[in-house]
Amino acid sequence: MDAANETPMNGAECLVRTLVAGGVNVCFANPGTSEMHFVAALDRVEGMRCVLTLFEGVATGAADGYARMAEKPAATLLHLGPGLANGLANLHNAMKAATPVVNIVGDHATWHRRYDAPLTSDIEMAARPFSVWVRTSPNAQSVAEDGAAAIVAACTPPGGVATLILPGDTAWDQGSGVAQVPPVPARHRVEASAVAEAAEALRSGEPTLILVGGLAVRQRGLELASKIARKTGARLIAETFNSRMERGAGRVAVEPLPYPVDQAVEKLRPFKRIVLVGAKPPVAFFAYPGKPSLLAQPDTQFHVLARAEEDIVHALEWLADELGANDVEAAISPLNLPQPATGAISPAAISQSLAALMPENAIVVDEGVTASRNFFGPTNTAQPHDWLRNRGGSIGIGPPLAIGAAIACPDRKVIALQADGSFMYTVQALWTQARENLDITTIVFANRAYAILRHELANVGAGNVGRKALDMLDLSRPDIDWVSLARGMGVSGVRAETMDQFNRALERGLAEPGPFLIEAVM
């Protein structure tokens, strides 16, 4: 028995020590009364960094960003059912991204719940649609083992949200000590039949697409997929939104499938066969009158090489061996930096300047929505970098995702591309960025509108609309003053109205440590 287990501890301390022993050493928290014993335990346990957020959606989004870059889970600490509800949008995004998160939610003491106090709710029911695993600890003796089980559940491939509900008395009563975390199951290797079927499709002579996602859009996966595509004459495309892509010079440039339905349908129209590698059959983000939900042609044949939870890299290695593709050179992007753009601010100009000025090994967090939709082309030959996008579609992920990425990789610059409408969902993230002195440069696309919804209004065929409807998509009257908002939360910022001003601001933000905001007026 170790020293920690020889000393009596309450359930909360047992849980914190178990988390640390299991490799979970960051907790993004917005605690309340029921979680105070967990908060107190943080003082007694070395090795757990606790990051305060001012809104639960910031905590859950930050845990997502951390795990994407650290490749291990962080914990959250949320207060009862309403606190969980505030964090659910970004837990949804984490689930869609297959991100491991240990989501701890405090609850009333077990004997208090029957009195239906004002904050009483069915936390398990609320958590289940957004979690791969949900458990309420019944007593303090179970808390540590439940925490260990939550770590394993979150990390089991492909990864997901494990929600552990902690009633007050299970935190303050005496616990059973530190629990050992069981081994996490390894990724299963694909069957030989999956490799044979994919090889047959690629040898068929019919127009074939390799659609990649998950670990297949990281460097090793992309190199293998590129070799296979060049050997067989197949086309290589990525899913529209990926949780983490490794891009830039020295890596394979892969085009994502377009978001607009008509463009995606046209892109997929030529292909008779699609080999799925860590990807799902492509579907439209929304339903539209007269447009298909399934984006490939009805007679397209799908062939699954590897699912997201399987050993994708090994499957690609096996397929490359089968096809004799290992001697083929992957299509590696050269380093080719453009000059920074000049003139009026526009998305195209910003993407050019970003490609020119981005430092090596930057992490780009992309919630630019419409403004950043075409940024991939100009940045293919920029310095090598990682690119994080929103897999789940619930907006407000960008600022907290940047927090998590910056804490996971403190030696790397984080550049956040942020639409102004979605920024308002989690603007409190700026305060945490300042408090933790995180190295994040945020570029706000200040177009004063929910620009994507203007497009969607037309796409769904809503017909001619008047001022009342258009006002629902407009962010003016008053204009949001992003520089003042940032300064009010401790983040320096500047407004740029020309590309020359933008370039100077970006150079400053990238050169100075700590958080910085650029309001790009468009």
C-alpha positions in Angstrom: 0.0 0.0 0.0 1.4 3.4 -0.9 1.6 6.3 1.5 -1.5 8.0 0.1 -3.6 4.9 0.8 -2.2 4.6 4.4 -3.7 8.0 5.3 -7.5 8.3 5.6 -8.8 10.4 2.8 -12.3 11.5 1.8 -13.8 10.4 -1.5 -12.8 13.6 -3.3 -9.2 13.3 -2.5 -9.2 9.6 -3.4 -10.7 10.6 -6.8 -8.1 13.4 -7.5 -5.2 11.1 -6.6 -6.7 8.4 -8.8 -7.0 10.8 -11.7 -3.4 12.0 -11.3 -2.1 8.4 -11.1 -4.1 7.7 -14.3 -2.4 10.5 -16.2 -5.2 13.0 -15.9 -3.4 16.1 -14.6 -5.4 19.1 -15.8 -8.9 19.9 -14.7 -11.0 22.7 -16.3 -13.5 23.8 -13.6 -16.5 25.9 -12.9 -17.4 24.5 -9.5 -20.2 25.1 -7.0 -21.2 24.1 -3.5 -21.4 20.4 -4.2 -17.9 20.3 -5.5 -16.1 22.2 -2.7 -14.5 19.0 -1.3 -13.1 18.3 -4.7 -11.7 21.9 -4.8 -10.2 21.5 -1.4 -8.6 18.2 -2.4 -6.7 20.0 -5.1 -4.6 21.7 -2.4 -3.6 18.4 -0.9 -2.7 16.6 -4.2 0.4 17.5 -6.2 0.2 17.1 -10.0 -3.2 18.4 -10.8 -3.4 21.7 -12.6 -6.8 23.3 -12.1 -7.9 26.0 -14.6 -10.9 28.2 -13.7 -13.4 29.0 -16.4 -16.3 31.5 -16.1 -18.7 29.4 -18.1 -19.1 25.6 -18.3 -19.0 25.6 -22.1 -15.5 27.0 -21.8 -14.5 24.2 -19.5 -15.8 21.5 -21.7 -14.4 23.0 -24.9 -11.0 23.5 -23.3 -10.9 19.8 -22.2 -11.6 18.9 -25.9 -8.7 21.1 -27.2 -6.3 19.8 -24.5 -7.0 16.1 -25.3 -6.7 16.7 -29.1 -3.1 17.9 -28.6 -2.0 16.1 -25.5 -3.5 12.8 -26.7 -4.8 12.1 -23.2 -7.9 13.3 -21.3 -8.3 16.3 -19.1 -11.0 16.4 -16.5 -13.9 18.9 -16.2 -15.6 19.9 -13.0 -19.2 21.1 -13.4 -21.9 22.0 -10.9 -25.0 19.9 -10.9 -27.5 19.5 -13.8 -27.6 23.1 -14.9 -23.8 23.4 -14.9 -23.7 20.2 -17.1 -26.4 21.8 -19.3 -24.3 24.8 -19.8 -21.4 22.6 -21.0 -23.3 20.2 -23.2 -22.8 22.0 -26.5 -19.0 21.5 -26.4 -19.4 18.0 -24.9 -21.4 17.3 -28.1 -18.5 18.6 -30.1 -16.1 16.4 -28.1 -18.2 13.3 -28.7 -18.3 14.0 -32.5 -14.5 14.5 -32.4 -14.0 11.3 -30.5 -12.1 13.3 -27.9 -11.4 11.6 -24.5 -12.8 13.7 -21.6 -13.4 12.7 -18.0 -16.4 14.9 -17.2 -17.0 15.2 -13.5 -20.4 16.6 -12.4 -21.2 17.3 -8.8 -24.7 16.5 -7.4 -26.6 16.8 -4.2 -25.8 14.4 -1.4 -27.5 11.1 -1.9 -29.9 11.6 1.0 -30.7 15.2 -0.1 -31.9 14.4 -3.6 -35.3 13.1 -2.5 -36.3 16.6 -1.2 -36.3 18.1 -4.7 -34.2 21.1 -3.9 -34.2 23.9 -6.5 -31.1 22.6 -8.3 -32.2 18.9 -8.4 -32.4 17.3 -11.9 -31.8 14.0 -13.6 -28.1 14.4 -14.4 -27.7 10.9 -15.8 -30.5 11.5 -18.3 -29.0 14.8 -19.4 -25.5 13.3 -19.8 -26.3 10.1 -21.7 -26.7 11.5 -25.2 -23.4 13.2 -25.0 -21.3 10.5 -23.2 -20.0 7.0 -24.0 -20.2 6.1 -20.3 -22.2 7.5 -17.4 -22.1 6.5 -13.8 -23.2 8.0 -10.4 -20.9 7.0 -7.6 -23.2 5.5 -4.9 -20.8 6.1 -1.9 -17.3 7.4 -1.1 -15.9 3.9 -1.1 -16.7 3.6 -4.8 -15.5 7.0 -6.0 -11.8 6.1 -6.8 -12.7 2.9 -8.7 -15.4 4.8 -10.6 -12.8 7.5 -11.5 -10.5 4.8 -12.8 -13.3 3.3 -14.8 -14.1 6.7 -16.3 -10.5 7.2 -17.5 -10.6 3.8 -19.3 -14.0 4.5 -20.8 -12.9 7.9 -22.1 -9.7 6.5 -23.6 -11.2 3.4 -25.2 -10.8 3.8 -28.9 -11.9 6.0 -30.7 -12.3 8.1 -27.5 -15.3 9.9 -25.9 -16.8 11.7 -23.0 -17.1 9.7 -19.7 -19.4 11.4 -17.3 -18.9 10.6 -13.5 -21.5 12.1 -11.2 -20.3 12.8 -7.7 -22.9 13.3 -5.0 -21.8 15.6 -2.2 -21.5 12.9 0.5 -19.4 10.6 -1.8 -16.9 13.5 -1.9 -16.8 14.3 1.8 -17.2 10.8 3.4 -14.1 8.7 3.9 -13.0 6.9 0.8 -11.2 3.7 0.1 -7.9 5.1 -1.2 -6.3 5.4 -4.6 -7.6 3.0 -7.3 -5.4 1.5 -9.9 -6.4 2.4 -13.5 -6.9 -0.7 -15.6 -5.1 -0.9 -19.0 -6.9 0.8 -21.8 -8.0 -1.5 -24.7 -5.7 -1.3 -27.7 -7.1 -0.4 -31.1 -8.2 -3.6 -33.0 -6.5 -4.4 -36.2 -8.7 -4.7 -39.2 -9.6 -8.0 -40.8 -7.7 -9.3 -43.8 -11.0 -9.2 -45.7 -11.2 -5.4 -45.3 -7.7 -4.9 -46.8 -8.6 -7.3 -49.7 -11.8 -5.5 -50.4 -10.1 -2.1 -50.4 -7.3 -3.4 -52.7 -9.9 -4.9 -55.1 -11.7 -1.5 -55.3 -8.4 0.4 -55.9 -7.4 -2.1 -58.7 -10.8 -2.1 -60.3 -10.0 0.5 -62.9 -13.2 2.4 -61.9 -12.9 6.0 -60.6 -12.1 5.6 -56.9 -11.8 8.0 -54.0 -9.9 7.4 -50.8 -11.8 9.4 -48.1 -9.7 9.9 -45.0 -10.5 11.0 -41.4 -9.5 10.5 -37.8 -5.8 9.3 -37.5 -5.6 9.1 -41.3 -5.2 12.9 -41.5 -2.2 12.9 -39.3 1.3 12.8 -41.0 2.0 9.1 -41.1 -1.6 8.2 -42.2 -1.6 10.9 -44.9 1.8 9.8 -46.3 0.6 6.2 -46.6 -2.7 7.3 -48.1 -0.9 9.5 -50.6 1.4 6.6 -51.7 -1.6 4.3 -52.2 -3.5 7.0 -54.2 -0.5 7.7 -56.4 0.1 4.0 -57.0 -3.5 3.3 -58.0 -4.6 6.5 -59.6 -7.2 7.1 -56.9 -8.2 10.5 -55.6 -7.5 11.5 -52.0 -9.9 13.7 -50.1 -10.4 14.4 -46.3 -13.7 14.6 -44.5 -15.0 18.1 -44.3 -14.3 18.7 -40.6 -11.4 16.9 -38.8 -10.5 17.1 -35.2 -6.7 17.5 -35.9 -4.9 17.6 -39.2 -1.2 17.8 -39.6 -0.5 20.2 -42.5 2.0 22.5 -44.2 5.5 22.0 -45.6 6.9 18.5 -45.4 3.4 17.0 -45.2 0.8 15.8 -47.6 -1.7 18.4 -48.6 -5.2 16.9 -48.7 -8.3 18.7 -49.8 -11.3 18.5 -47.5 -14.7 17.7 -49.0 -16.6 21.0 -49.4 -19.3 22.0 -46.9 -22.0 23.3 -49.4 -24.1 20.4 -50.6 -24.0 21.2 -54.3 -20.2 21.5 -54.3 -19.8 18.3 -52.4 -22.1 16.4 -54.7 -20.2 17.6 -57.7 -16.9 16.7 -56.1 -18.1 13.1 -55.5 -20.0 12.7 -58.7 -17.2 11.0 -60.7 -16.5 8.2 -58.2 -17.9 4.8 -58.6 -16.2 3.5 -55.5 -15.2 5.2 -52.2 -12.7 3.6 -49.8 -13.3 4.8 -46.2 -10.3 5.2 -44.0 -11.3 6.5 -40.5 -14.2 8.2 -42.2 -17.9 7.7 -42.6 -20.0 7.9 -45.8 -20.4 11.6 -46.4 -23.7 13.2 -45.6 -25.1 16.8 -45.8 -24.8 18.8 -42.6 -28.5 19.7 -42.9 -31.4 18.6 -44.9 -32.5 21.0 -47.8 -35.6 20.8 -50.0 -34.9 19.0 -53.2 -31.3 18.1 -52.2 -29.8 14.7 -51.2 -28.8 13.8 -47.7 -26.2 11.3 -49.0 -23.6 13.2 -51.0 -22.3 10.4 -53.1 -24.2 9.1 -56.1 -26.8 6.4 -55.3 -24.8 3.7 -57.2 -21.5 4.5 -55.5 -20.0 1.5 -53.7 -18.4 2.0 -50.3 -15.6 -0.1 -49.0 -14.5 0.3 -45.3 -10.8 -0.2 -44.8 -10.8 1.0 -41.2 -13.3 2.5 -38.8 -12.4 5.4 -36.5 -11.9 3.0 -33.5 -9.6 0.6 -35.4 -5.9 0.7 -36.0 -6.0 3.0 -39.0 -2.3 3.4 -39.6 -1.7 -0.4 -39.5 -4.5 -0.9 -42.0 -2.9 1.7 -44.3 0.5 0.0 -43.9 -1.1 -3.4 -44.7 -2.9 -2.0 -47.8 0.3 -0.3 -49.1 2.1 -3.6 -48.8 -0.8 -5.4 -50.6 -0.7 -2.8 -53.5 3.1 -2.5 -53.7 2.9 1.2 -52.9 5.7 1.5 -50.5 8.2 2.5 -53.2 6.0 5.3 -54.4 6.8 8.8 -53.2 4.1 10.6 -51.2 3.0 14.0 -52.5 4.8 16.1 -50.0 4.2 19.9 -50.0 7.3 22.1 -50.3 7.8 25.2 -48.2 6.6 28.1 -50.3 5.7 31.2 -48.4 3.8 34.0 -50.1 4.3 37.7 -49.4 1.8 39.1 -46.9 -1.3 40.5 -48.6 -1.9 44.2 -49.0 -5.0 46.4 -49.7 -8.5 45.7 -48.4 -9.2 43.1 -45.7 -10.9 40.0 -47.0 -10.8 36.3 -46.2 -8.5 35.6 -49.1 -6.1 38.3 -48.1 -6.1 37.1 -44.5 -5.4 33.5 -45.6 -2.4 34.8 -47.7 -0.9 36.7 -44.8 -1.5 33.8 -42.4 0.4 31.5 -44.8 3.2 34.1 -45.0 3.6 34.8 -41.3 2.5 31.6 -39.5 5.4 30.3 -37.3 6.7 26.7 -37.5 4.6 24.2 -35.4 1.8 26.6 -34.8 -1.6 25.2 -33.8 -4.5 26.7 -35.8 -7.9 26.6 -34.2 -10.4 27.2 -36.9 -13.9 28.4 -36.1 -13.9 31.0 -38.8 -17.1 29.4 -40.3 -17.7 31.1 -43.7 -14.7 33.4 -43.5 -12.1 30.6 -43.2 -13.8 28.1 -45.5 -11.1 28.5 -48.2 -8.0 28.8 -46.1 -6.6 25.4 -46.8 -5.2 26.1 -50.3 -3.0 29.1 -49.4 -1.7 27.4 -46.2 -0.7 24.0 -47.8 2.8 25.3 -48.3 3.1 27.3 -45.1 5.3 26.3 -42.1 4.3 22.9 -40.7 1.4 23.2 -38.3 -1.7 21.5 -36.8 -5.2 22.5 -37.8 -8.2 21.9 -35.4 -11.8 22.2 -36.6 -15.3 21.7 -35.2 -16.5 18.2 -35.8 -19.8 18.6 -34.0 -21.1 21.8 -35.5 -22.2 23.4 -32.3 -20.7 26.9 -32.4 -18.7 28.5 -29.6 -15.9 25.9 -29.6 -13.1 28.0 -30.9 -12.0 30.2 -27.9 -12.1 27.3 -25.4 -10.5 24.9 -27.8 -7.6 27.3 -28.1 -7.2 27.4 -24.3 -6.9 23.6 -24.1 -4.5 23.4 -27.0 -2.3 26.2 -25.5 -2.2 24.4 -22.1 -1.3 21.0 -23.8 1.4 22.6 -25.9 2.9 25.6 -24.0 5.9 25.8 -26.4 3.7 26.2 -29.5 1.9 29.3 -30.7 -1.9 29.0 -31.0 -3.7 31.0 -33.7 -7.5 31.1 -33.3 -9.5 31.9 -36.4 -12.8 33.1 -35.0 -16.2 34.1 -36.4 -17.7 37.0 -34.5 -21.1 35.5 -34.0 -19.9 32.2 -32.5 -17.3 34.0 -30.4 -20.1 35.5 -28.3 -21.1 32.0 -27.2 -17.9 31.6 -25.2 -16.4 35.1 -25.0 -15.6 34.4 -21.3 -12.7 32.3 -22.6 -10.7 35.5 -23.0 -10.6 35.9 -19.2 -9.1 32.4 -18.8 -6.6 33.1 -21.6 -5.4 36.2 -19.7 -5.4 34.6 -16.3 -3.3 31.6 -17.5 -1.2 33.9 -19.7 -1.7 31.6 -22.7 0.1 32.1 -25.9 -2.9 32.6 -28.2 -3.4 35.1 -31.0 -7.1 35.4 -31.9 -8.2 36.7 -35.2 -11.9 37.8 -35.1 -13.6 38.0 -38.5 -15.8 41.0 -37.7 -18.4 40.9 -40.5 -21.1 42.0 -38.1 -23.4 39.1 -39.1 -24.2 35.4 -38.8 -22.9 35.1 -42.3 -23.4 31.4 -42.6 -27.1 31.7 -41.7 -27.6 34.2 -44.5 -26.4 31.4 -46.8 -28.6 28.9 -45.1 -31.6 31.1 -45.4 -31.3 30.8 -49.2 -30.2 27.2 -49.2 -33.4 26.0 -47.4 -35.6 27.9 -49.8 -37.2 30.1 -47.3 -38.2 32.5 -50.0 -38.2 36.3 -50.1 -37.7 37.7 -46.6 -37.9 41.1 -45.1 -36.2 43.2 -42.5 -37.6 41.3 -39.5 -36.0 38.0 -40.7 -32.8 39.6 -41.8 -32.4 41.3 -38.4 -32.2 37.8 -36.8 -29.0 37.3 -38.8 -27.4 40.7 -38.2 -24.9 41.6 -35.5 -24.9 45.4 -35.9 -26.9 48.1 -34.0 -24.7 48.1 -31.9 -21.5 46.8 -33.4 -19.6 44.6 -31.0 -16.3 46.3 -30.0 -14.0 43.3 -29.8 -10.9 45.3 -28.7 -12.8 46.8 -25.8 -14.2 43.4 -24.8 -10.8 41.8 -24.9 -9.2 44.6 -22.9 -12.0 44.3 -20.3 -10.9 40.7 -19.7 -7.2 41.4 -19.6 -6.3 40.6 -23.3 -4.5 43.2 -25.4 -6.0 43.8 -28.8 -6.0 46.0 -31.9 -8.5 46.8 -34.7 -7.3 46.3 -38.3 -9.2 47.9 -41.2 -6.5 47.4 -43.9 -4.2 44.5 -44.6 -1.2 46.6 -43.7 -2.6 47.1 -40.3 -3.6 43.5 -40.0 -0.1 42.3 -40.9 1.5 44.5 -38.3 -1.0 43.3 -35.7 -0.4 39.6 -36.6 3.4 40.1 -36.4 3.0 41.7 -33.0 0.6 39.0 -31.7 3.0 36.2 -32.9 6.1 37.9 -31.4 4.7 38.8 -28.0 4.0 36.1 -25.4 0.5 35.8 -23.9 -2.9 36.3 -25.4 -3.6 38.9 -28.1 -6.7 39.7 -30.2 -7.0 41.2 -33.7 -10.4 42.5 -34.8 -10.3 42.2 -38.6 -13.1 44.6 -39.8 -14.6 43.1 -42.9 
